[in-house]
């Protein structure tokens, strides 16, 4: 896995999250077809870019698009 692959996988996850729903990690993994390490890297990429929000509920990780509002 290289940066290019991680970026492509991040784009795939971004597209899934574009419905603005809250997705469970398991649902994202199943729908994206990515392995754990690939999905983890993609989520890390999106988190580093401040594009997603992550929540944990009853031991399950949930992910949704972040809402960034800049005033200036």
LUMTOR-955792 format. One record per residue: residue in one letter; chain; x, y, z of N, C-alpha, C in turn; residue number from 1. Coordinates in steps of 0.2 Angstrom, whole numbers, plus 5000, padded with zeros to 4 digits. Layout:
REM LUMTOR-955792
<aa: A | ch: A | nx: X | ny: Y | nz: Z | cax: X | cay: Y | caz: Z | cx: X | cy: Y | cz: Z | i: NUM>
...
REM end
This chain:
REM LUMTOR-955792
<aa: X | ch: A | nx: 5004 | ny: 4994 | nz: 5000 | cax: 5000 | cay: 5000 | caz: 5000 | cx: 5005 | cy: 5006 | cz: 5000 | i: 1>
<aa: X | ch: A | nx: 5003 | ny: 5011 | nz: 4996 | cax: 5007 | cay: 5017 | caz: 4995 | cx: 5002 | cy: 5023 | cz: 4996 | i: 2>
<aa: X | ch: A | nx: 5005 | ny: 5029 | nz: 4996 | cax: 5001 | cay: 5035 | caz: 4997 | cx: 4995 | cy: 5036 | cz: 4992 | i: 3>
<aa: X | ch: A | nx: 4997 | ny: 5034 | nz: 4985 | cax: 4992 | cay: 5035 | caz: 4980 | cx: 4986 | cy: 5030 | cz: 4981 | i: 4>
<aa: X | ch: A | nx: 4987 | ny: 5024 | nz: 4983 | cax: 4982 | cay: 5019 | caz: 4985 | cx: 4978 | cy: 5022 | cz: 4991 | i: 5>
<aa: X | ch: A | nx: 4981 | ny: 5024 | nz: 4996 | cax: 4978 | cay: 5027 | caz: 5002 | cx: 4973 | cy: 5033 | cz: 5000 | i: 6>
<aa: X | ch: A | nx: 4976 | ny: 5037 | nz: 4995 | cax: 4972 | cay: 5043 | caz: 4993 | cx: 4966 | cy: 5041 | cz: 4989 | i: 7>
<aa: X | ch: A | nx: 4967 | ny: 5036 | nz: 4985 | cax: 4961 | cay: 5033 | caz: 4981 | cx: 4956 | cy: 5030 | cz: 4986 | i: 8>
<aa: X | ch: A | nx: 4958 | ny: 5026 | nz: 4991 | cax: 4954 | cay: 5023 | caz: 4995 | cx: 4950 | cy: 5028 | cz: 5000 | i: 9>
<aa: X | ch: A | nx: 4953 | ny: 5034 | nz: 5001 | cax: 4950 | cay: 5039 | caz: 5005 | cx: 4945 | cy: 5042 | cz: 5001 | i: 10>
<aa: X | ch: A | nx: 4946 | ny: 5043 | nz: 4994 | cax: 4941 | cay: 5045 | caz: 4990 | cx: 4935 | cy: 5041 | cz: 4989 | i: 11>
<aa: X | ch: A | nx: 4936 | ny: 5034 | nz: 4989 | cax: 4930 | cay: 5030 | caz: 4989 | cx: 4926 | cy: 5030 | cz: 4996 | i: 12>
<aa: X | ch: A | nx: 4930 | ny: 5031 | nz: 5001 | cax: 4926 | cay: 5032 | caz: 5008 | cx: 4922 | cy: 5038 | cz: 5008 | i: 13>
<aa: X | ch: A | nx: 4925 | ny: 5044 | nz: 5005 | cax: 4922 | cay: 5050 | caz: 5005 | cx: 4916 | cy: 5050 | cz: 5001 | i: 14>
<aa: X | ch: A | nx: 4916 | ny: 5046 | nz: 4995 | cax: 4910 | cay: 5046 | caz: 4991 | cx: 4904 | cy: 5042 | cz: 4995 | i: 15>
<aa: X | ch: A | nx: 4906 | ny: 5037 | nz: 4999 | cax: 4901 | cay: 5034 | caz: 5003 | cx: 4898 | cy: 5038 | cz: 5008 | i: 16>
<aa: X | ch: A | nx: 4902 | ny: 5042 | nz: 5011 | cax: 4900 | cay: 5047 | caz: 5017 | cx: 4897 | cy: 5053 | cz: 5014 | i: 17>
<aa: X | ch: A | nx: 4897 | ny: 5054 | nz: 5007 | cax: 4894 | cay: 5060 | caz: 5005 | cx: 4886 | cy: 5060 | cz: 5005 | i: 18>
<aa: X | ch: A | nx: 4883 | ny: 5055 | nz: 5008 | cax: 4876 | cay: 5055 | caz: 5009 | cx: 4874 | cy: 5059 | cz: 5016 | i: 19>
<aa: X | ch: A | nx: 4880 | ny: 5061 | nz: 5020 | cax: 4879 | cay: 5064 | caz: 5026 | cx: 4876 | cy: 5060 | cz: 5032 | i: 20>
<aa: X | ch: A | nx: 4876 | ny: 5053 | nz: 5031 | cax: 4873 | cay: 5049 | caz: 5036 | cx: 4879 | cy: 5047 | cz: 5040 | i: 21>
<aa: X | ch: A | nx: 4878 | ny: 5044 | nz: 5046 | cax: 4883 | cay: 5042 | caz: 5051 | cx: 4883 | cy: 5034 | cz: 5049 | i: 22>
<aa: X | ch: A | nx: 4889 | ny: 5032 | nz: 5047 | cax: 4891 | cay: 5025 | caz: 5045 | cx: 4895 | cy: 5022 | cz: 5051 | i: 23>
<aa: X | ch: A | nx: 4893 | ny: 5015 | nz: 5052 | cax: 4897 | cay: 5012 | caz: 5056 | cx: 4903 | cy: 5009 | cz: 5053 | i: 24>
<aa: X | ch: A | nx: 4908 | ny: 5008 | nz: 5056 | cax: 4915 | cay: 5005 | caz: 5053 | cx: 4913 | cy: 4999 | cz: 5049 | i: 25>
<aa: X | ch: A | nx: 4909 | ny: 4995 | nz: 5052 | cax: 4908 | cay: 4988 | caz: 5049 | cx: 4904 | cy: 4989 | cz: 5042 | i: 26>
<aa: X | ch: A | nx: 4899 | ny: 4994 | nz: 5042 | cax: 4895 | cay: 4995 | caz: 5036 | cx: 4900 | cy: 4999 | cz: 5031 | i: 27>
<aa: X | ch: A | nx: 4904 | ny: 5003 | nz: 5033 | cax: 4909 | cay: 5006 | caz: 5028 | cx: 4914 | cy: 5001 | cz: 5025 | i: 28>
<aa: X | ch: A | nx: 4916 | ny: 4996 | nz: 5030 | cax: 4921 | cay: 4991 | caz: 5027 | cx: 4917 | cy: 4986 | cz: 5022 | i: 29>
<aa: X | ch: A | nx: 4911 | ny: 4984 | nz: 5024 | cax: 4907 | cay: 4980 | caz: 5019 | cx: 4906 | cy: 4984 | cz: 5012 | i: 30>
<aa: X | ch: A | nx: 4903 | ny: 4990 | nz: 5013 | cax: 4901 | cay: 4993 | caz: 5007 | cx: 4907 | cy: 4995 | cz: 5002 | i: 31>
<aa: X | ch: A | nx: 4913 | ny: 4997 | nz: 5006 | cax: 4919 | cay: 4999 | caz: 5002 | cx: 4923 | cy: 4993 | cz: 4999 | i: 32>
<aa: X | ch: A | nx: 4922 | ny: 4988 | nz: 5002 | cax: 4926 | cay: 4982 | caz: 5000 | cx: 4933 | cy: 4982 | cz: 5002 | i: 33>
<aa: X | ch: A | nx: 4935 | ny: 4987 | nz: 5007 | cax: 4942 | cay: 4988 | caz: 5009 | cx: 4943 | cy: 4983 | cz: 5015 | i: 34>
<aa: X | ch: A | nx: 4950 | ny: 4981 | nz: 5016 | cax: 4952 | cay: 4978 | caz: 5021 | cx: 4953 | cy: 4982 | cz: 5027 | i: 35>
<aa: X | ch: A | nx: 4954 | ny: 4980 | nz: 5033 | cax: 4954 | cay: 4984 | caz: 5039 | cx: 4960 | cy: 4989 | cz: 5038 | i: 36>
<aa: X | ch: A | nx: 4966 | ny: 4987 | nz: 5036 | cax: 4971 | cay: 4991 | caz: 5036 | cx: 4970 | cy: 4997 | cz: 5031 | i: 37>
<aa: X | ch: A | nx: 4967 | ny: 4995 | nz: 5025 | cax: 4965 | cay: 5000 | caz: 5020 | cx: 4960 | cy: 5005 | cz: 5022 | i: 38>
<aa: X | ch: A | nx: 4955 | ny: 5003 | nz: 5025 | cax: 4950 | cay: 5007 | caz: 5028 | cx: 4953 | cy: 5012 | cz: 5033 | i: 39>
<aa: X | ch: A | nx: 4957 | ny: 5009 | nz: 5038 | cax: 4960 | cay: 5013 | caz: 5043 | cx: 4964 | cy: 5018 | cz: 5040 | i: 40>
<aa: X | ch: A | nx: 4968 | ny: 5017 | nz: 5035 | cax: 4973 | cay: 5022 | caz: 5032 | cx: 4968 | cy: 5027 | cz: 5029 | i: 41>
<aa: X | ch: A | nx: 4963 | ny: 5025 | nz: 5025 | cax: 4959 | cay: 5030 | caz: 5022 | cx: 4955 | cy: 5034 | cz: 5027 | i: 42>
<aa: X | ch: A | nx: 4953 | ny: 5032 | nz: 5033 | cax: 4950 | cay: 5036 | caz: 5038 | cx: 4955 | cy: 5040 | cz: 5041 | i: 43>
<aa: X | ch: A | nx: 4961 | ny: 5038 | nz: 5042 | cax: 4967 | cay: 5042 | caz: 5045 | cx: 4968 | cy: 5048 | cz: 5040 | i: 44>
<aa: X | ch: A | nx: 4968 | ny: 5047 | nz: 5034 | cax: 4969 | cay: 5052 | caz: 5029 | cx: 4964 | cy: 5057 | cz: 5029 | i: 45>
<aa: X | ch: A | nx: 4957 | ny: 5055 | nz: 5029 | cax: 4952 | cay: 5060 | caz: 5030 | cx: 4952 | cy: 5063 | cz: 5036 | i: 46>
<aa: X | ch: A | nx: 4953 | ny: 5060 | nz: 5042 | cax: 4954 | cay: 5063 | caz: 5048 | cx: 4959 | cy: 5069 | cz: 5049 | i: 47>
<aa: X | ch: A | nx: 4965 | ny: 5067 | nz: 5046 | cax: 4970 | cay: 5072 | caz: 5046 | cx: 4969 | cy: 5078 | cz: 5042 | i: 48>
<aa: X | ch: A | nx: 4965 | ny: 5077 | nz: 5037 | cax: 4962 | cay: 5083 | caz: 5033 | cx: 4956 | cy: 5086 | cz: 5036 | i: 49>
<aa: X | ch: A | nx: 4954 | ny: 5084 | nz: 5042 | cax: 4948 | cay: 5087 | caz: 5045 | cx: 4942 | cy: 5086 | cz: 5041 | i: 50>
<aa: X | ch: A | nx: 4941 | ny: 5081 | nz: 5038 | cax: 4935 | cay: 5080 | caz: 5033 | cx: 4930 | cy: 5076 | cz: 5037 | i: 51>
<aa: X | ch: A | nx: 4932 | ny: 5072 | nz: 5042 | cax: 4927 | cay: 5067 | caz: 5045 | cx: 4926 | cy: 5068 | cz: 5053 | i: 52>
<aa: X | ch: A | nx: 4921 | ny: 5066 | nz: 5055 | cax: 4920 | cay: 5066 | caz: 5062 | cx: 4919 | cy: 5058 | cz: 5064 | i: 53>
<aa: X | ch: A | nx: 4922 | ny: 5057 | nz: 5070 | cax: 4921 | cay: 5050 | caz: 5072 | cx: 4918 | cy: 5050 | cz: 5079 | i: 54>
<aa: X | ch: A | nx: 4914 | ny: 5045 | nz: 5080 | cax: 4910 | cay: 5044 | caz: 5087 | cx: 4911 | cy: 5037 | cz: 5089 | i: 55>
<aa: X | ch: A | nx: 4911 | ny: 5035 | nz: 5095 | cax: 4910 | cay: 5028 | caz: 5097 | cx: 4904 | cy: 5028 | cz: 5102 | i: 56>
<aa: X | ch: A | nx: 4900 | ny: 5023 | nz: 5100 | cax: 4894 | cay: 5021 | caz: 5104 | cx: 4894 | cy: 5014 | cz: 5105 | i: 57>
<aa: X | ch: A | nx: 4894 | ny: 5012 | nz: 5112 | cax: 4893 | cay: 5005 | caz: 5114 | cx: 4899 | cy: 5001 | cz: 5110 | i: 58>
<aa: X | ch: A | nx: 4905 | ny: 5003 | nz: 5110 | cax: 4911 | cay: 5000 | caz: 5107 | cx: 4911 | cy: 5000 | cz: 5099 | i: 59>
<aa: X | ch: A | nx: 4906 | ny: 5003 | nz: 5096 | cax: 4906 | cay: 5003 | caz: 5089 | cx: 4908 | cy: 5010 | cz: 5086 | i: 60>
<aa: X | ch: A | nx: 4913 | ny: 5010 | nz: 5081 | cax: 4915 | cay: 5016 | caz: 5079 | cx: 4910 | cy: 5019 | cz: 5073 | i: 61>
<aa: X | ch: A | nx: 4908 | ny: 5025 | nz: 5073 | cax: 4904 | cay: 5028 | caz: 5068 | cx: 4908 | cy: 5034 | cz: 5065 | i: 62>
<aa: X | ch: A | nx: 4907 | ny: 5035 | nz: 5059 | cax: 4910 | cay: 5040 | caz: 5055 | cx: 4905 | cy: 5044 | cz: 5051 | i: 63>
<aa: X | ch: A | nx: 4906 | ny: 5050 | nz: 5050 | cax: 4902 | cay: 5054 | caz: 5046 | cx: 4906 | cy: 5060 | cz: 5043 | i: 64>
<aa: X | ch: A | nx: 4904 | ny: 5063 | nz: 5038 | cax: 4907 | cay: 5069 | caz: 5036 | cx: 4907 | cy: 5075 | cz: 5041 | i: 65>
<aa: X | ch: A | nx: 4913 | ny: 5078 | nz: 5042 | cax: 4913 | cay: 5084 | caz: 5046 | cx: 4910 | cy: 5090 | cz: 5043 | i: 66>
<aa: X | ch: A | nx: 4908 | ny: 5094 | nz: 5047 | cax: 4905 | cay: 5101 | caz: 5045 | cx: 4910 | cy: 5106 | cz: 5047 | i: 67>
<aa: X | ch: A | nx: 4914 | ny: 5109 | nz: 5042 | cax: 4919 | cay: 5114 | caz: 5043 | cx: 4916 | cy: 5121 | cz: 5041 | i: 68>
<aa: X | ch: A | nx: 4915 | ny: 5125 | nz: 5046 | cax: 4913 | cay: 5132 | caz: 5044 | cx: 4919 | cy: 5137 | cz: 5046 | i: 69>
<aa: X | ch: A | nx: 4920 | ny: 5141 | nz: 5040 | cax: 4926 | cay: 5146 | caz: 5041 | cx: 4923 | cy: 5153 | cz: 5040 | i: 70>
<aa: X | ch: A | nx: 4924 | ny: 5157 | nz: 5045 | cax: 4922 | cay: 5164 | caz: 5044 | cx: 4928 | cy: 5168 | cz: 5044 | i: 71>
<aa: X | ch: A | nx: 4928 | ny: 5172 | nz: 5039 | cax: 4934 | cay: 5177 | caz: 5039 | cx: 4935 | cy: 5181 | cz: 5034 | i: 72>
REM end
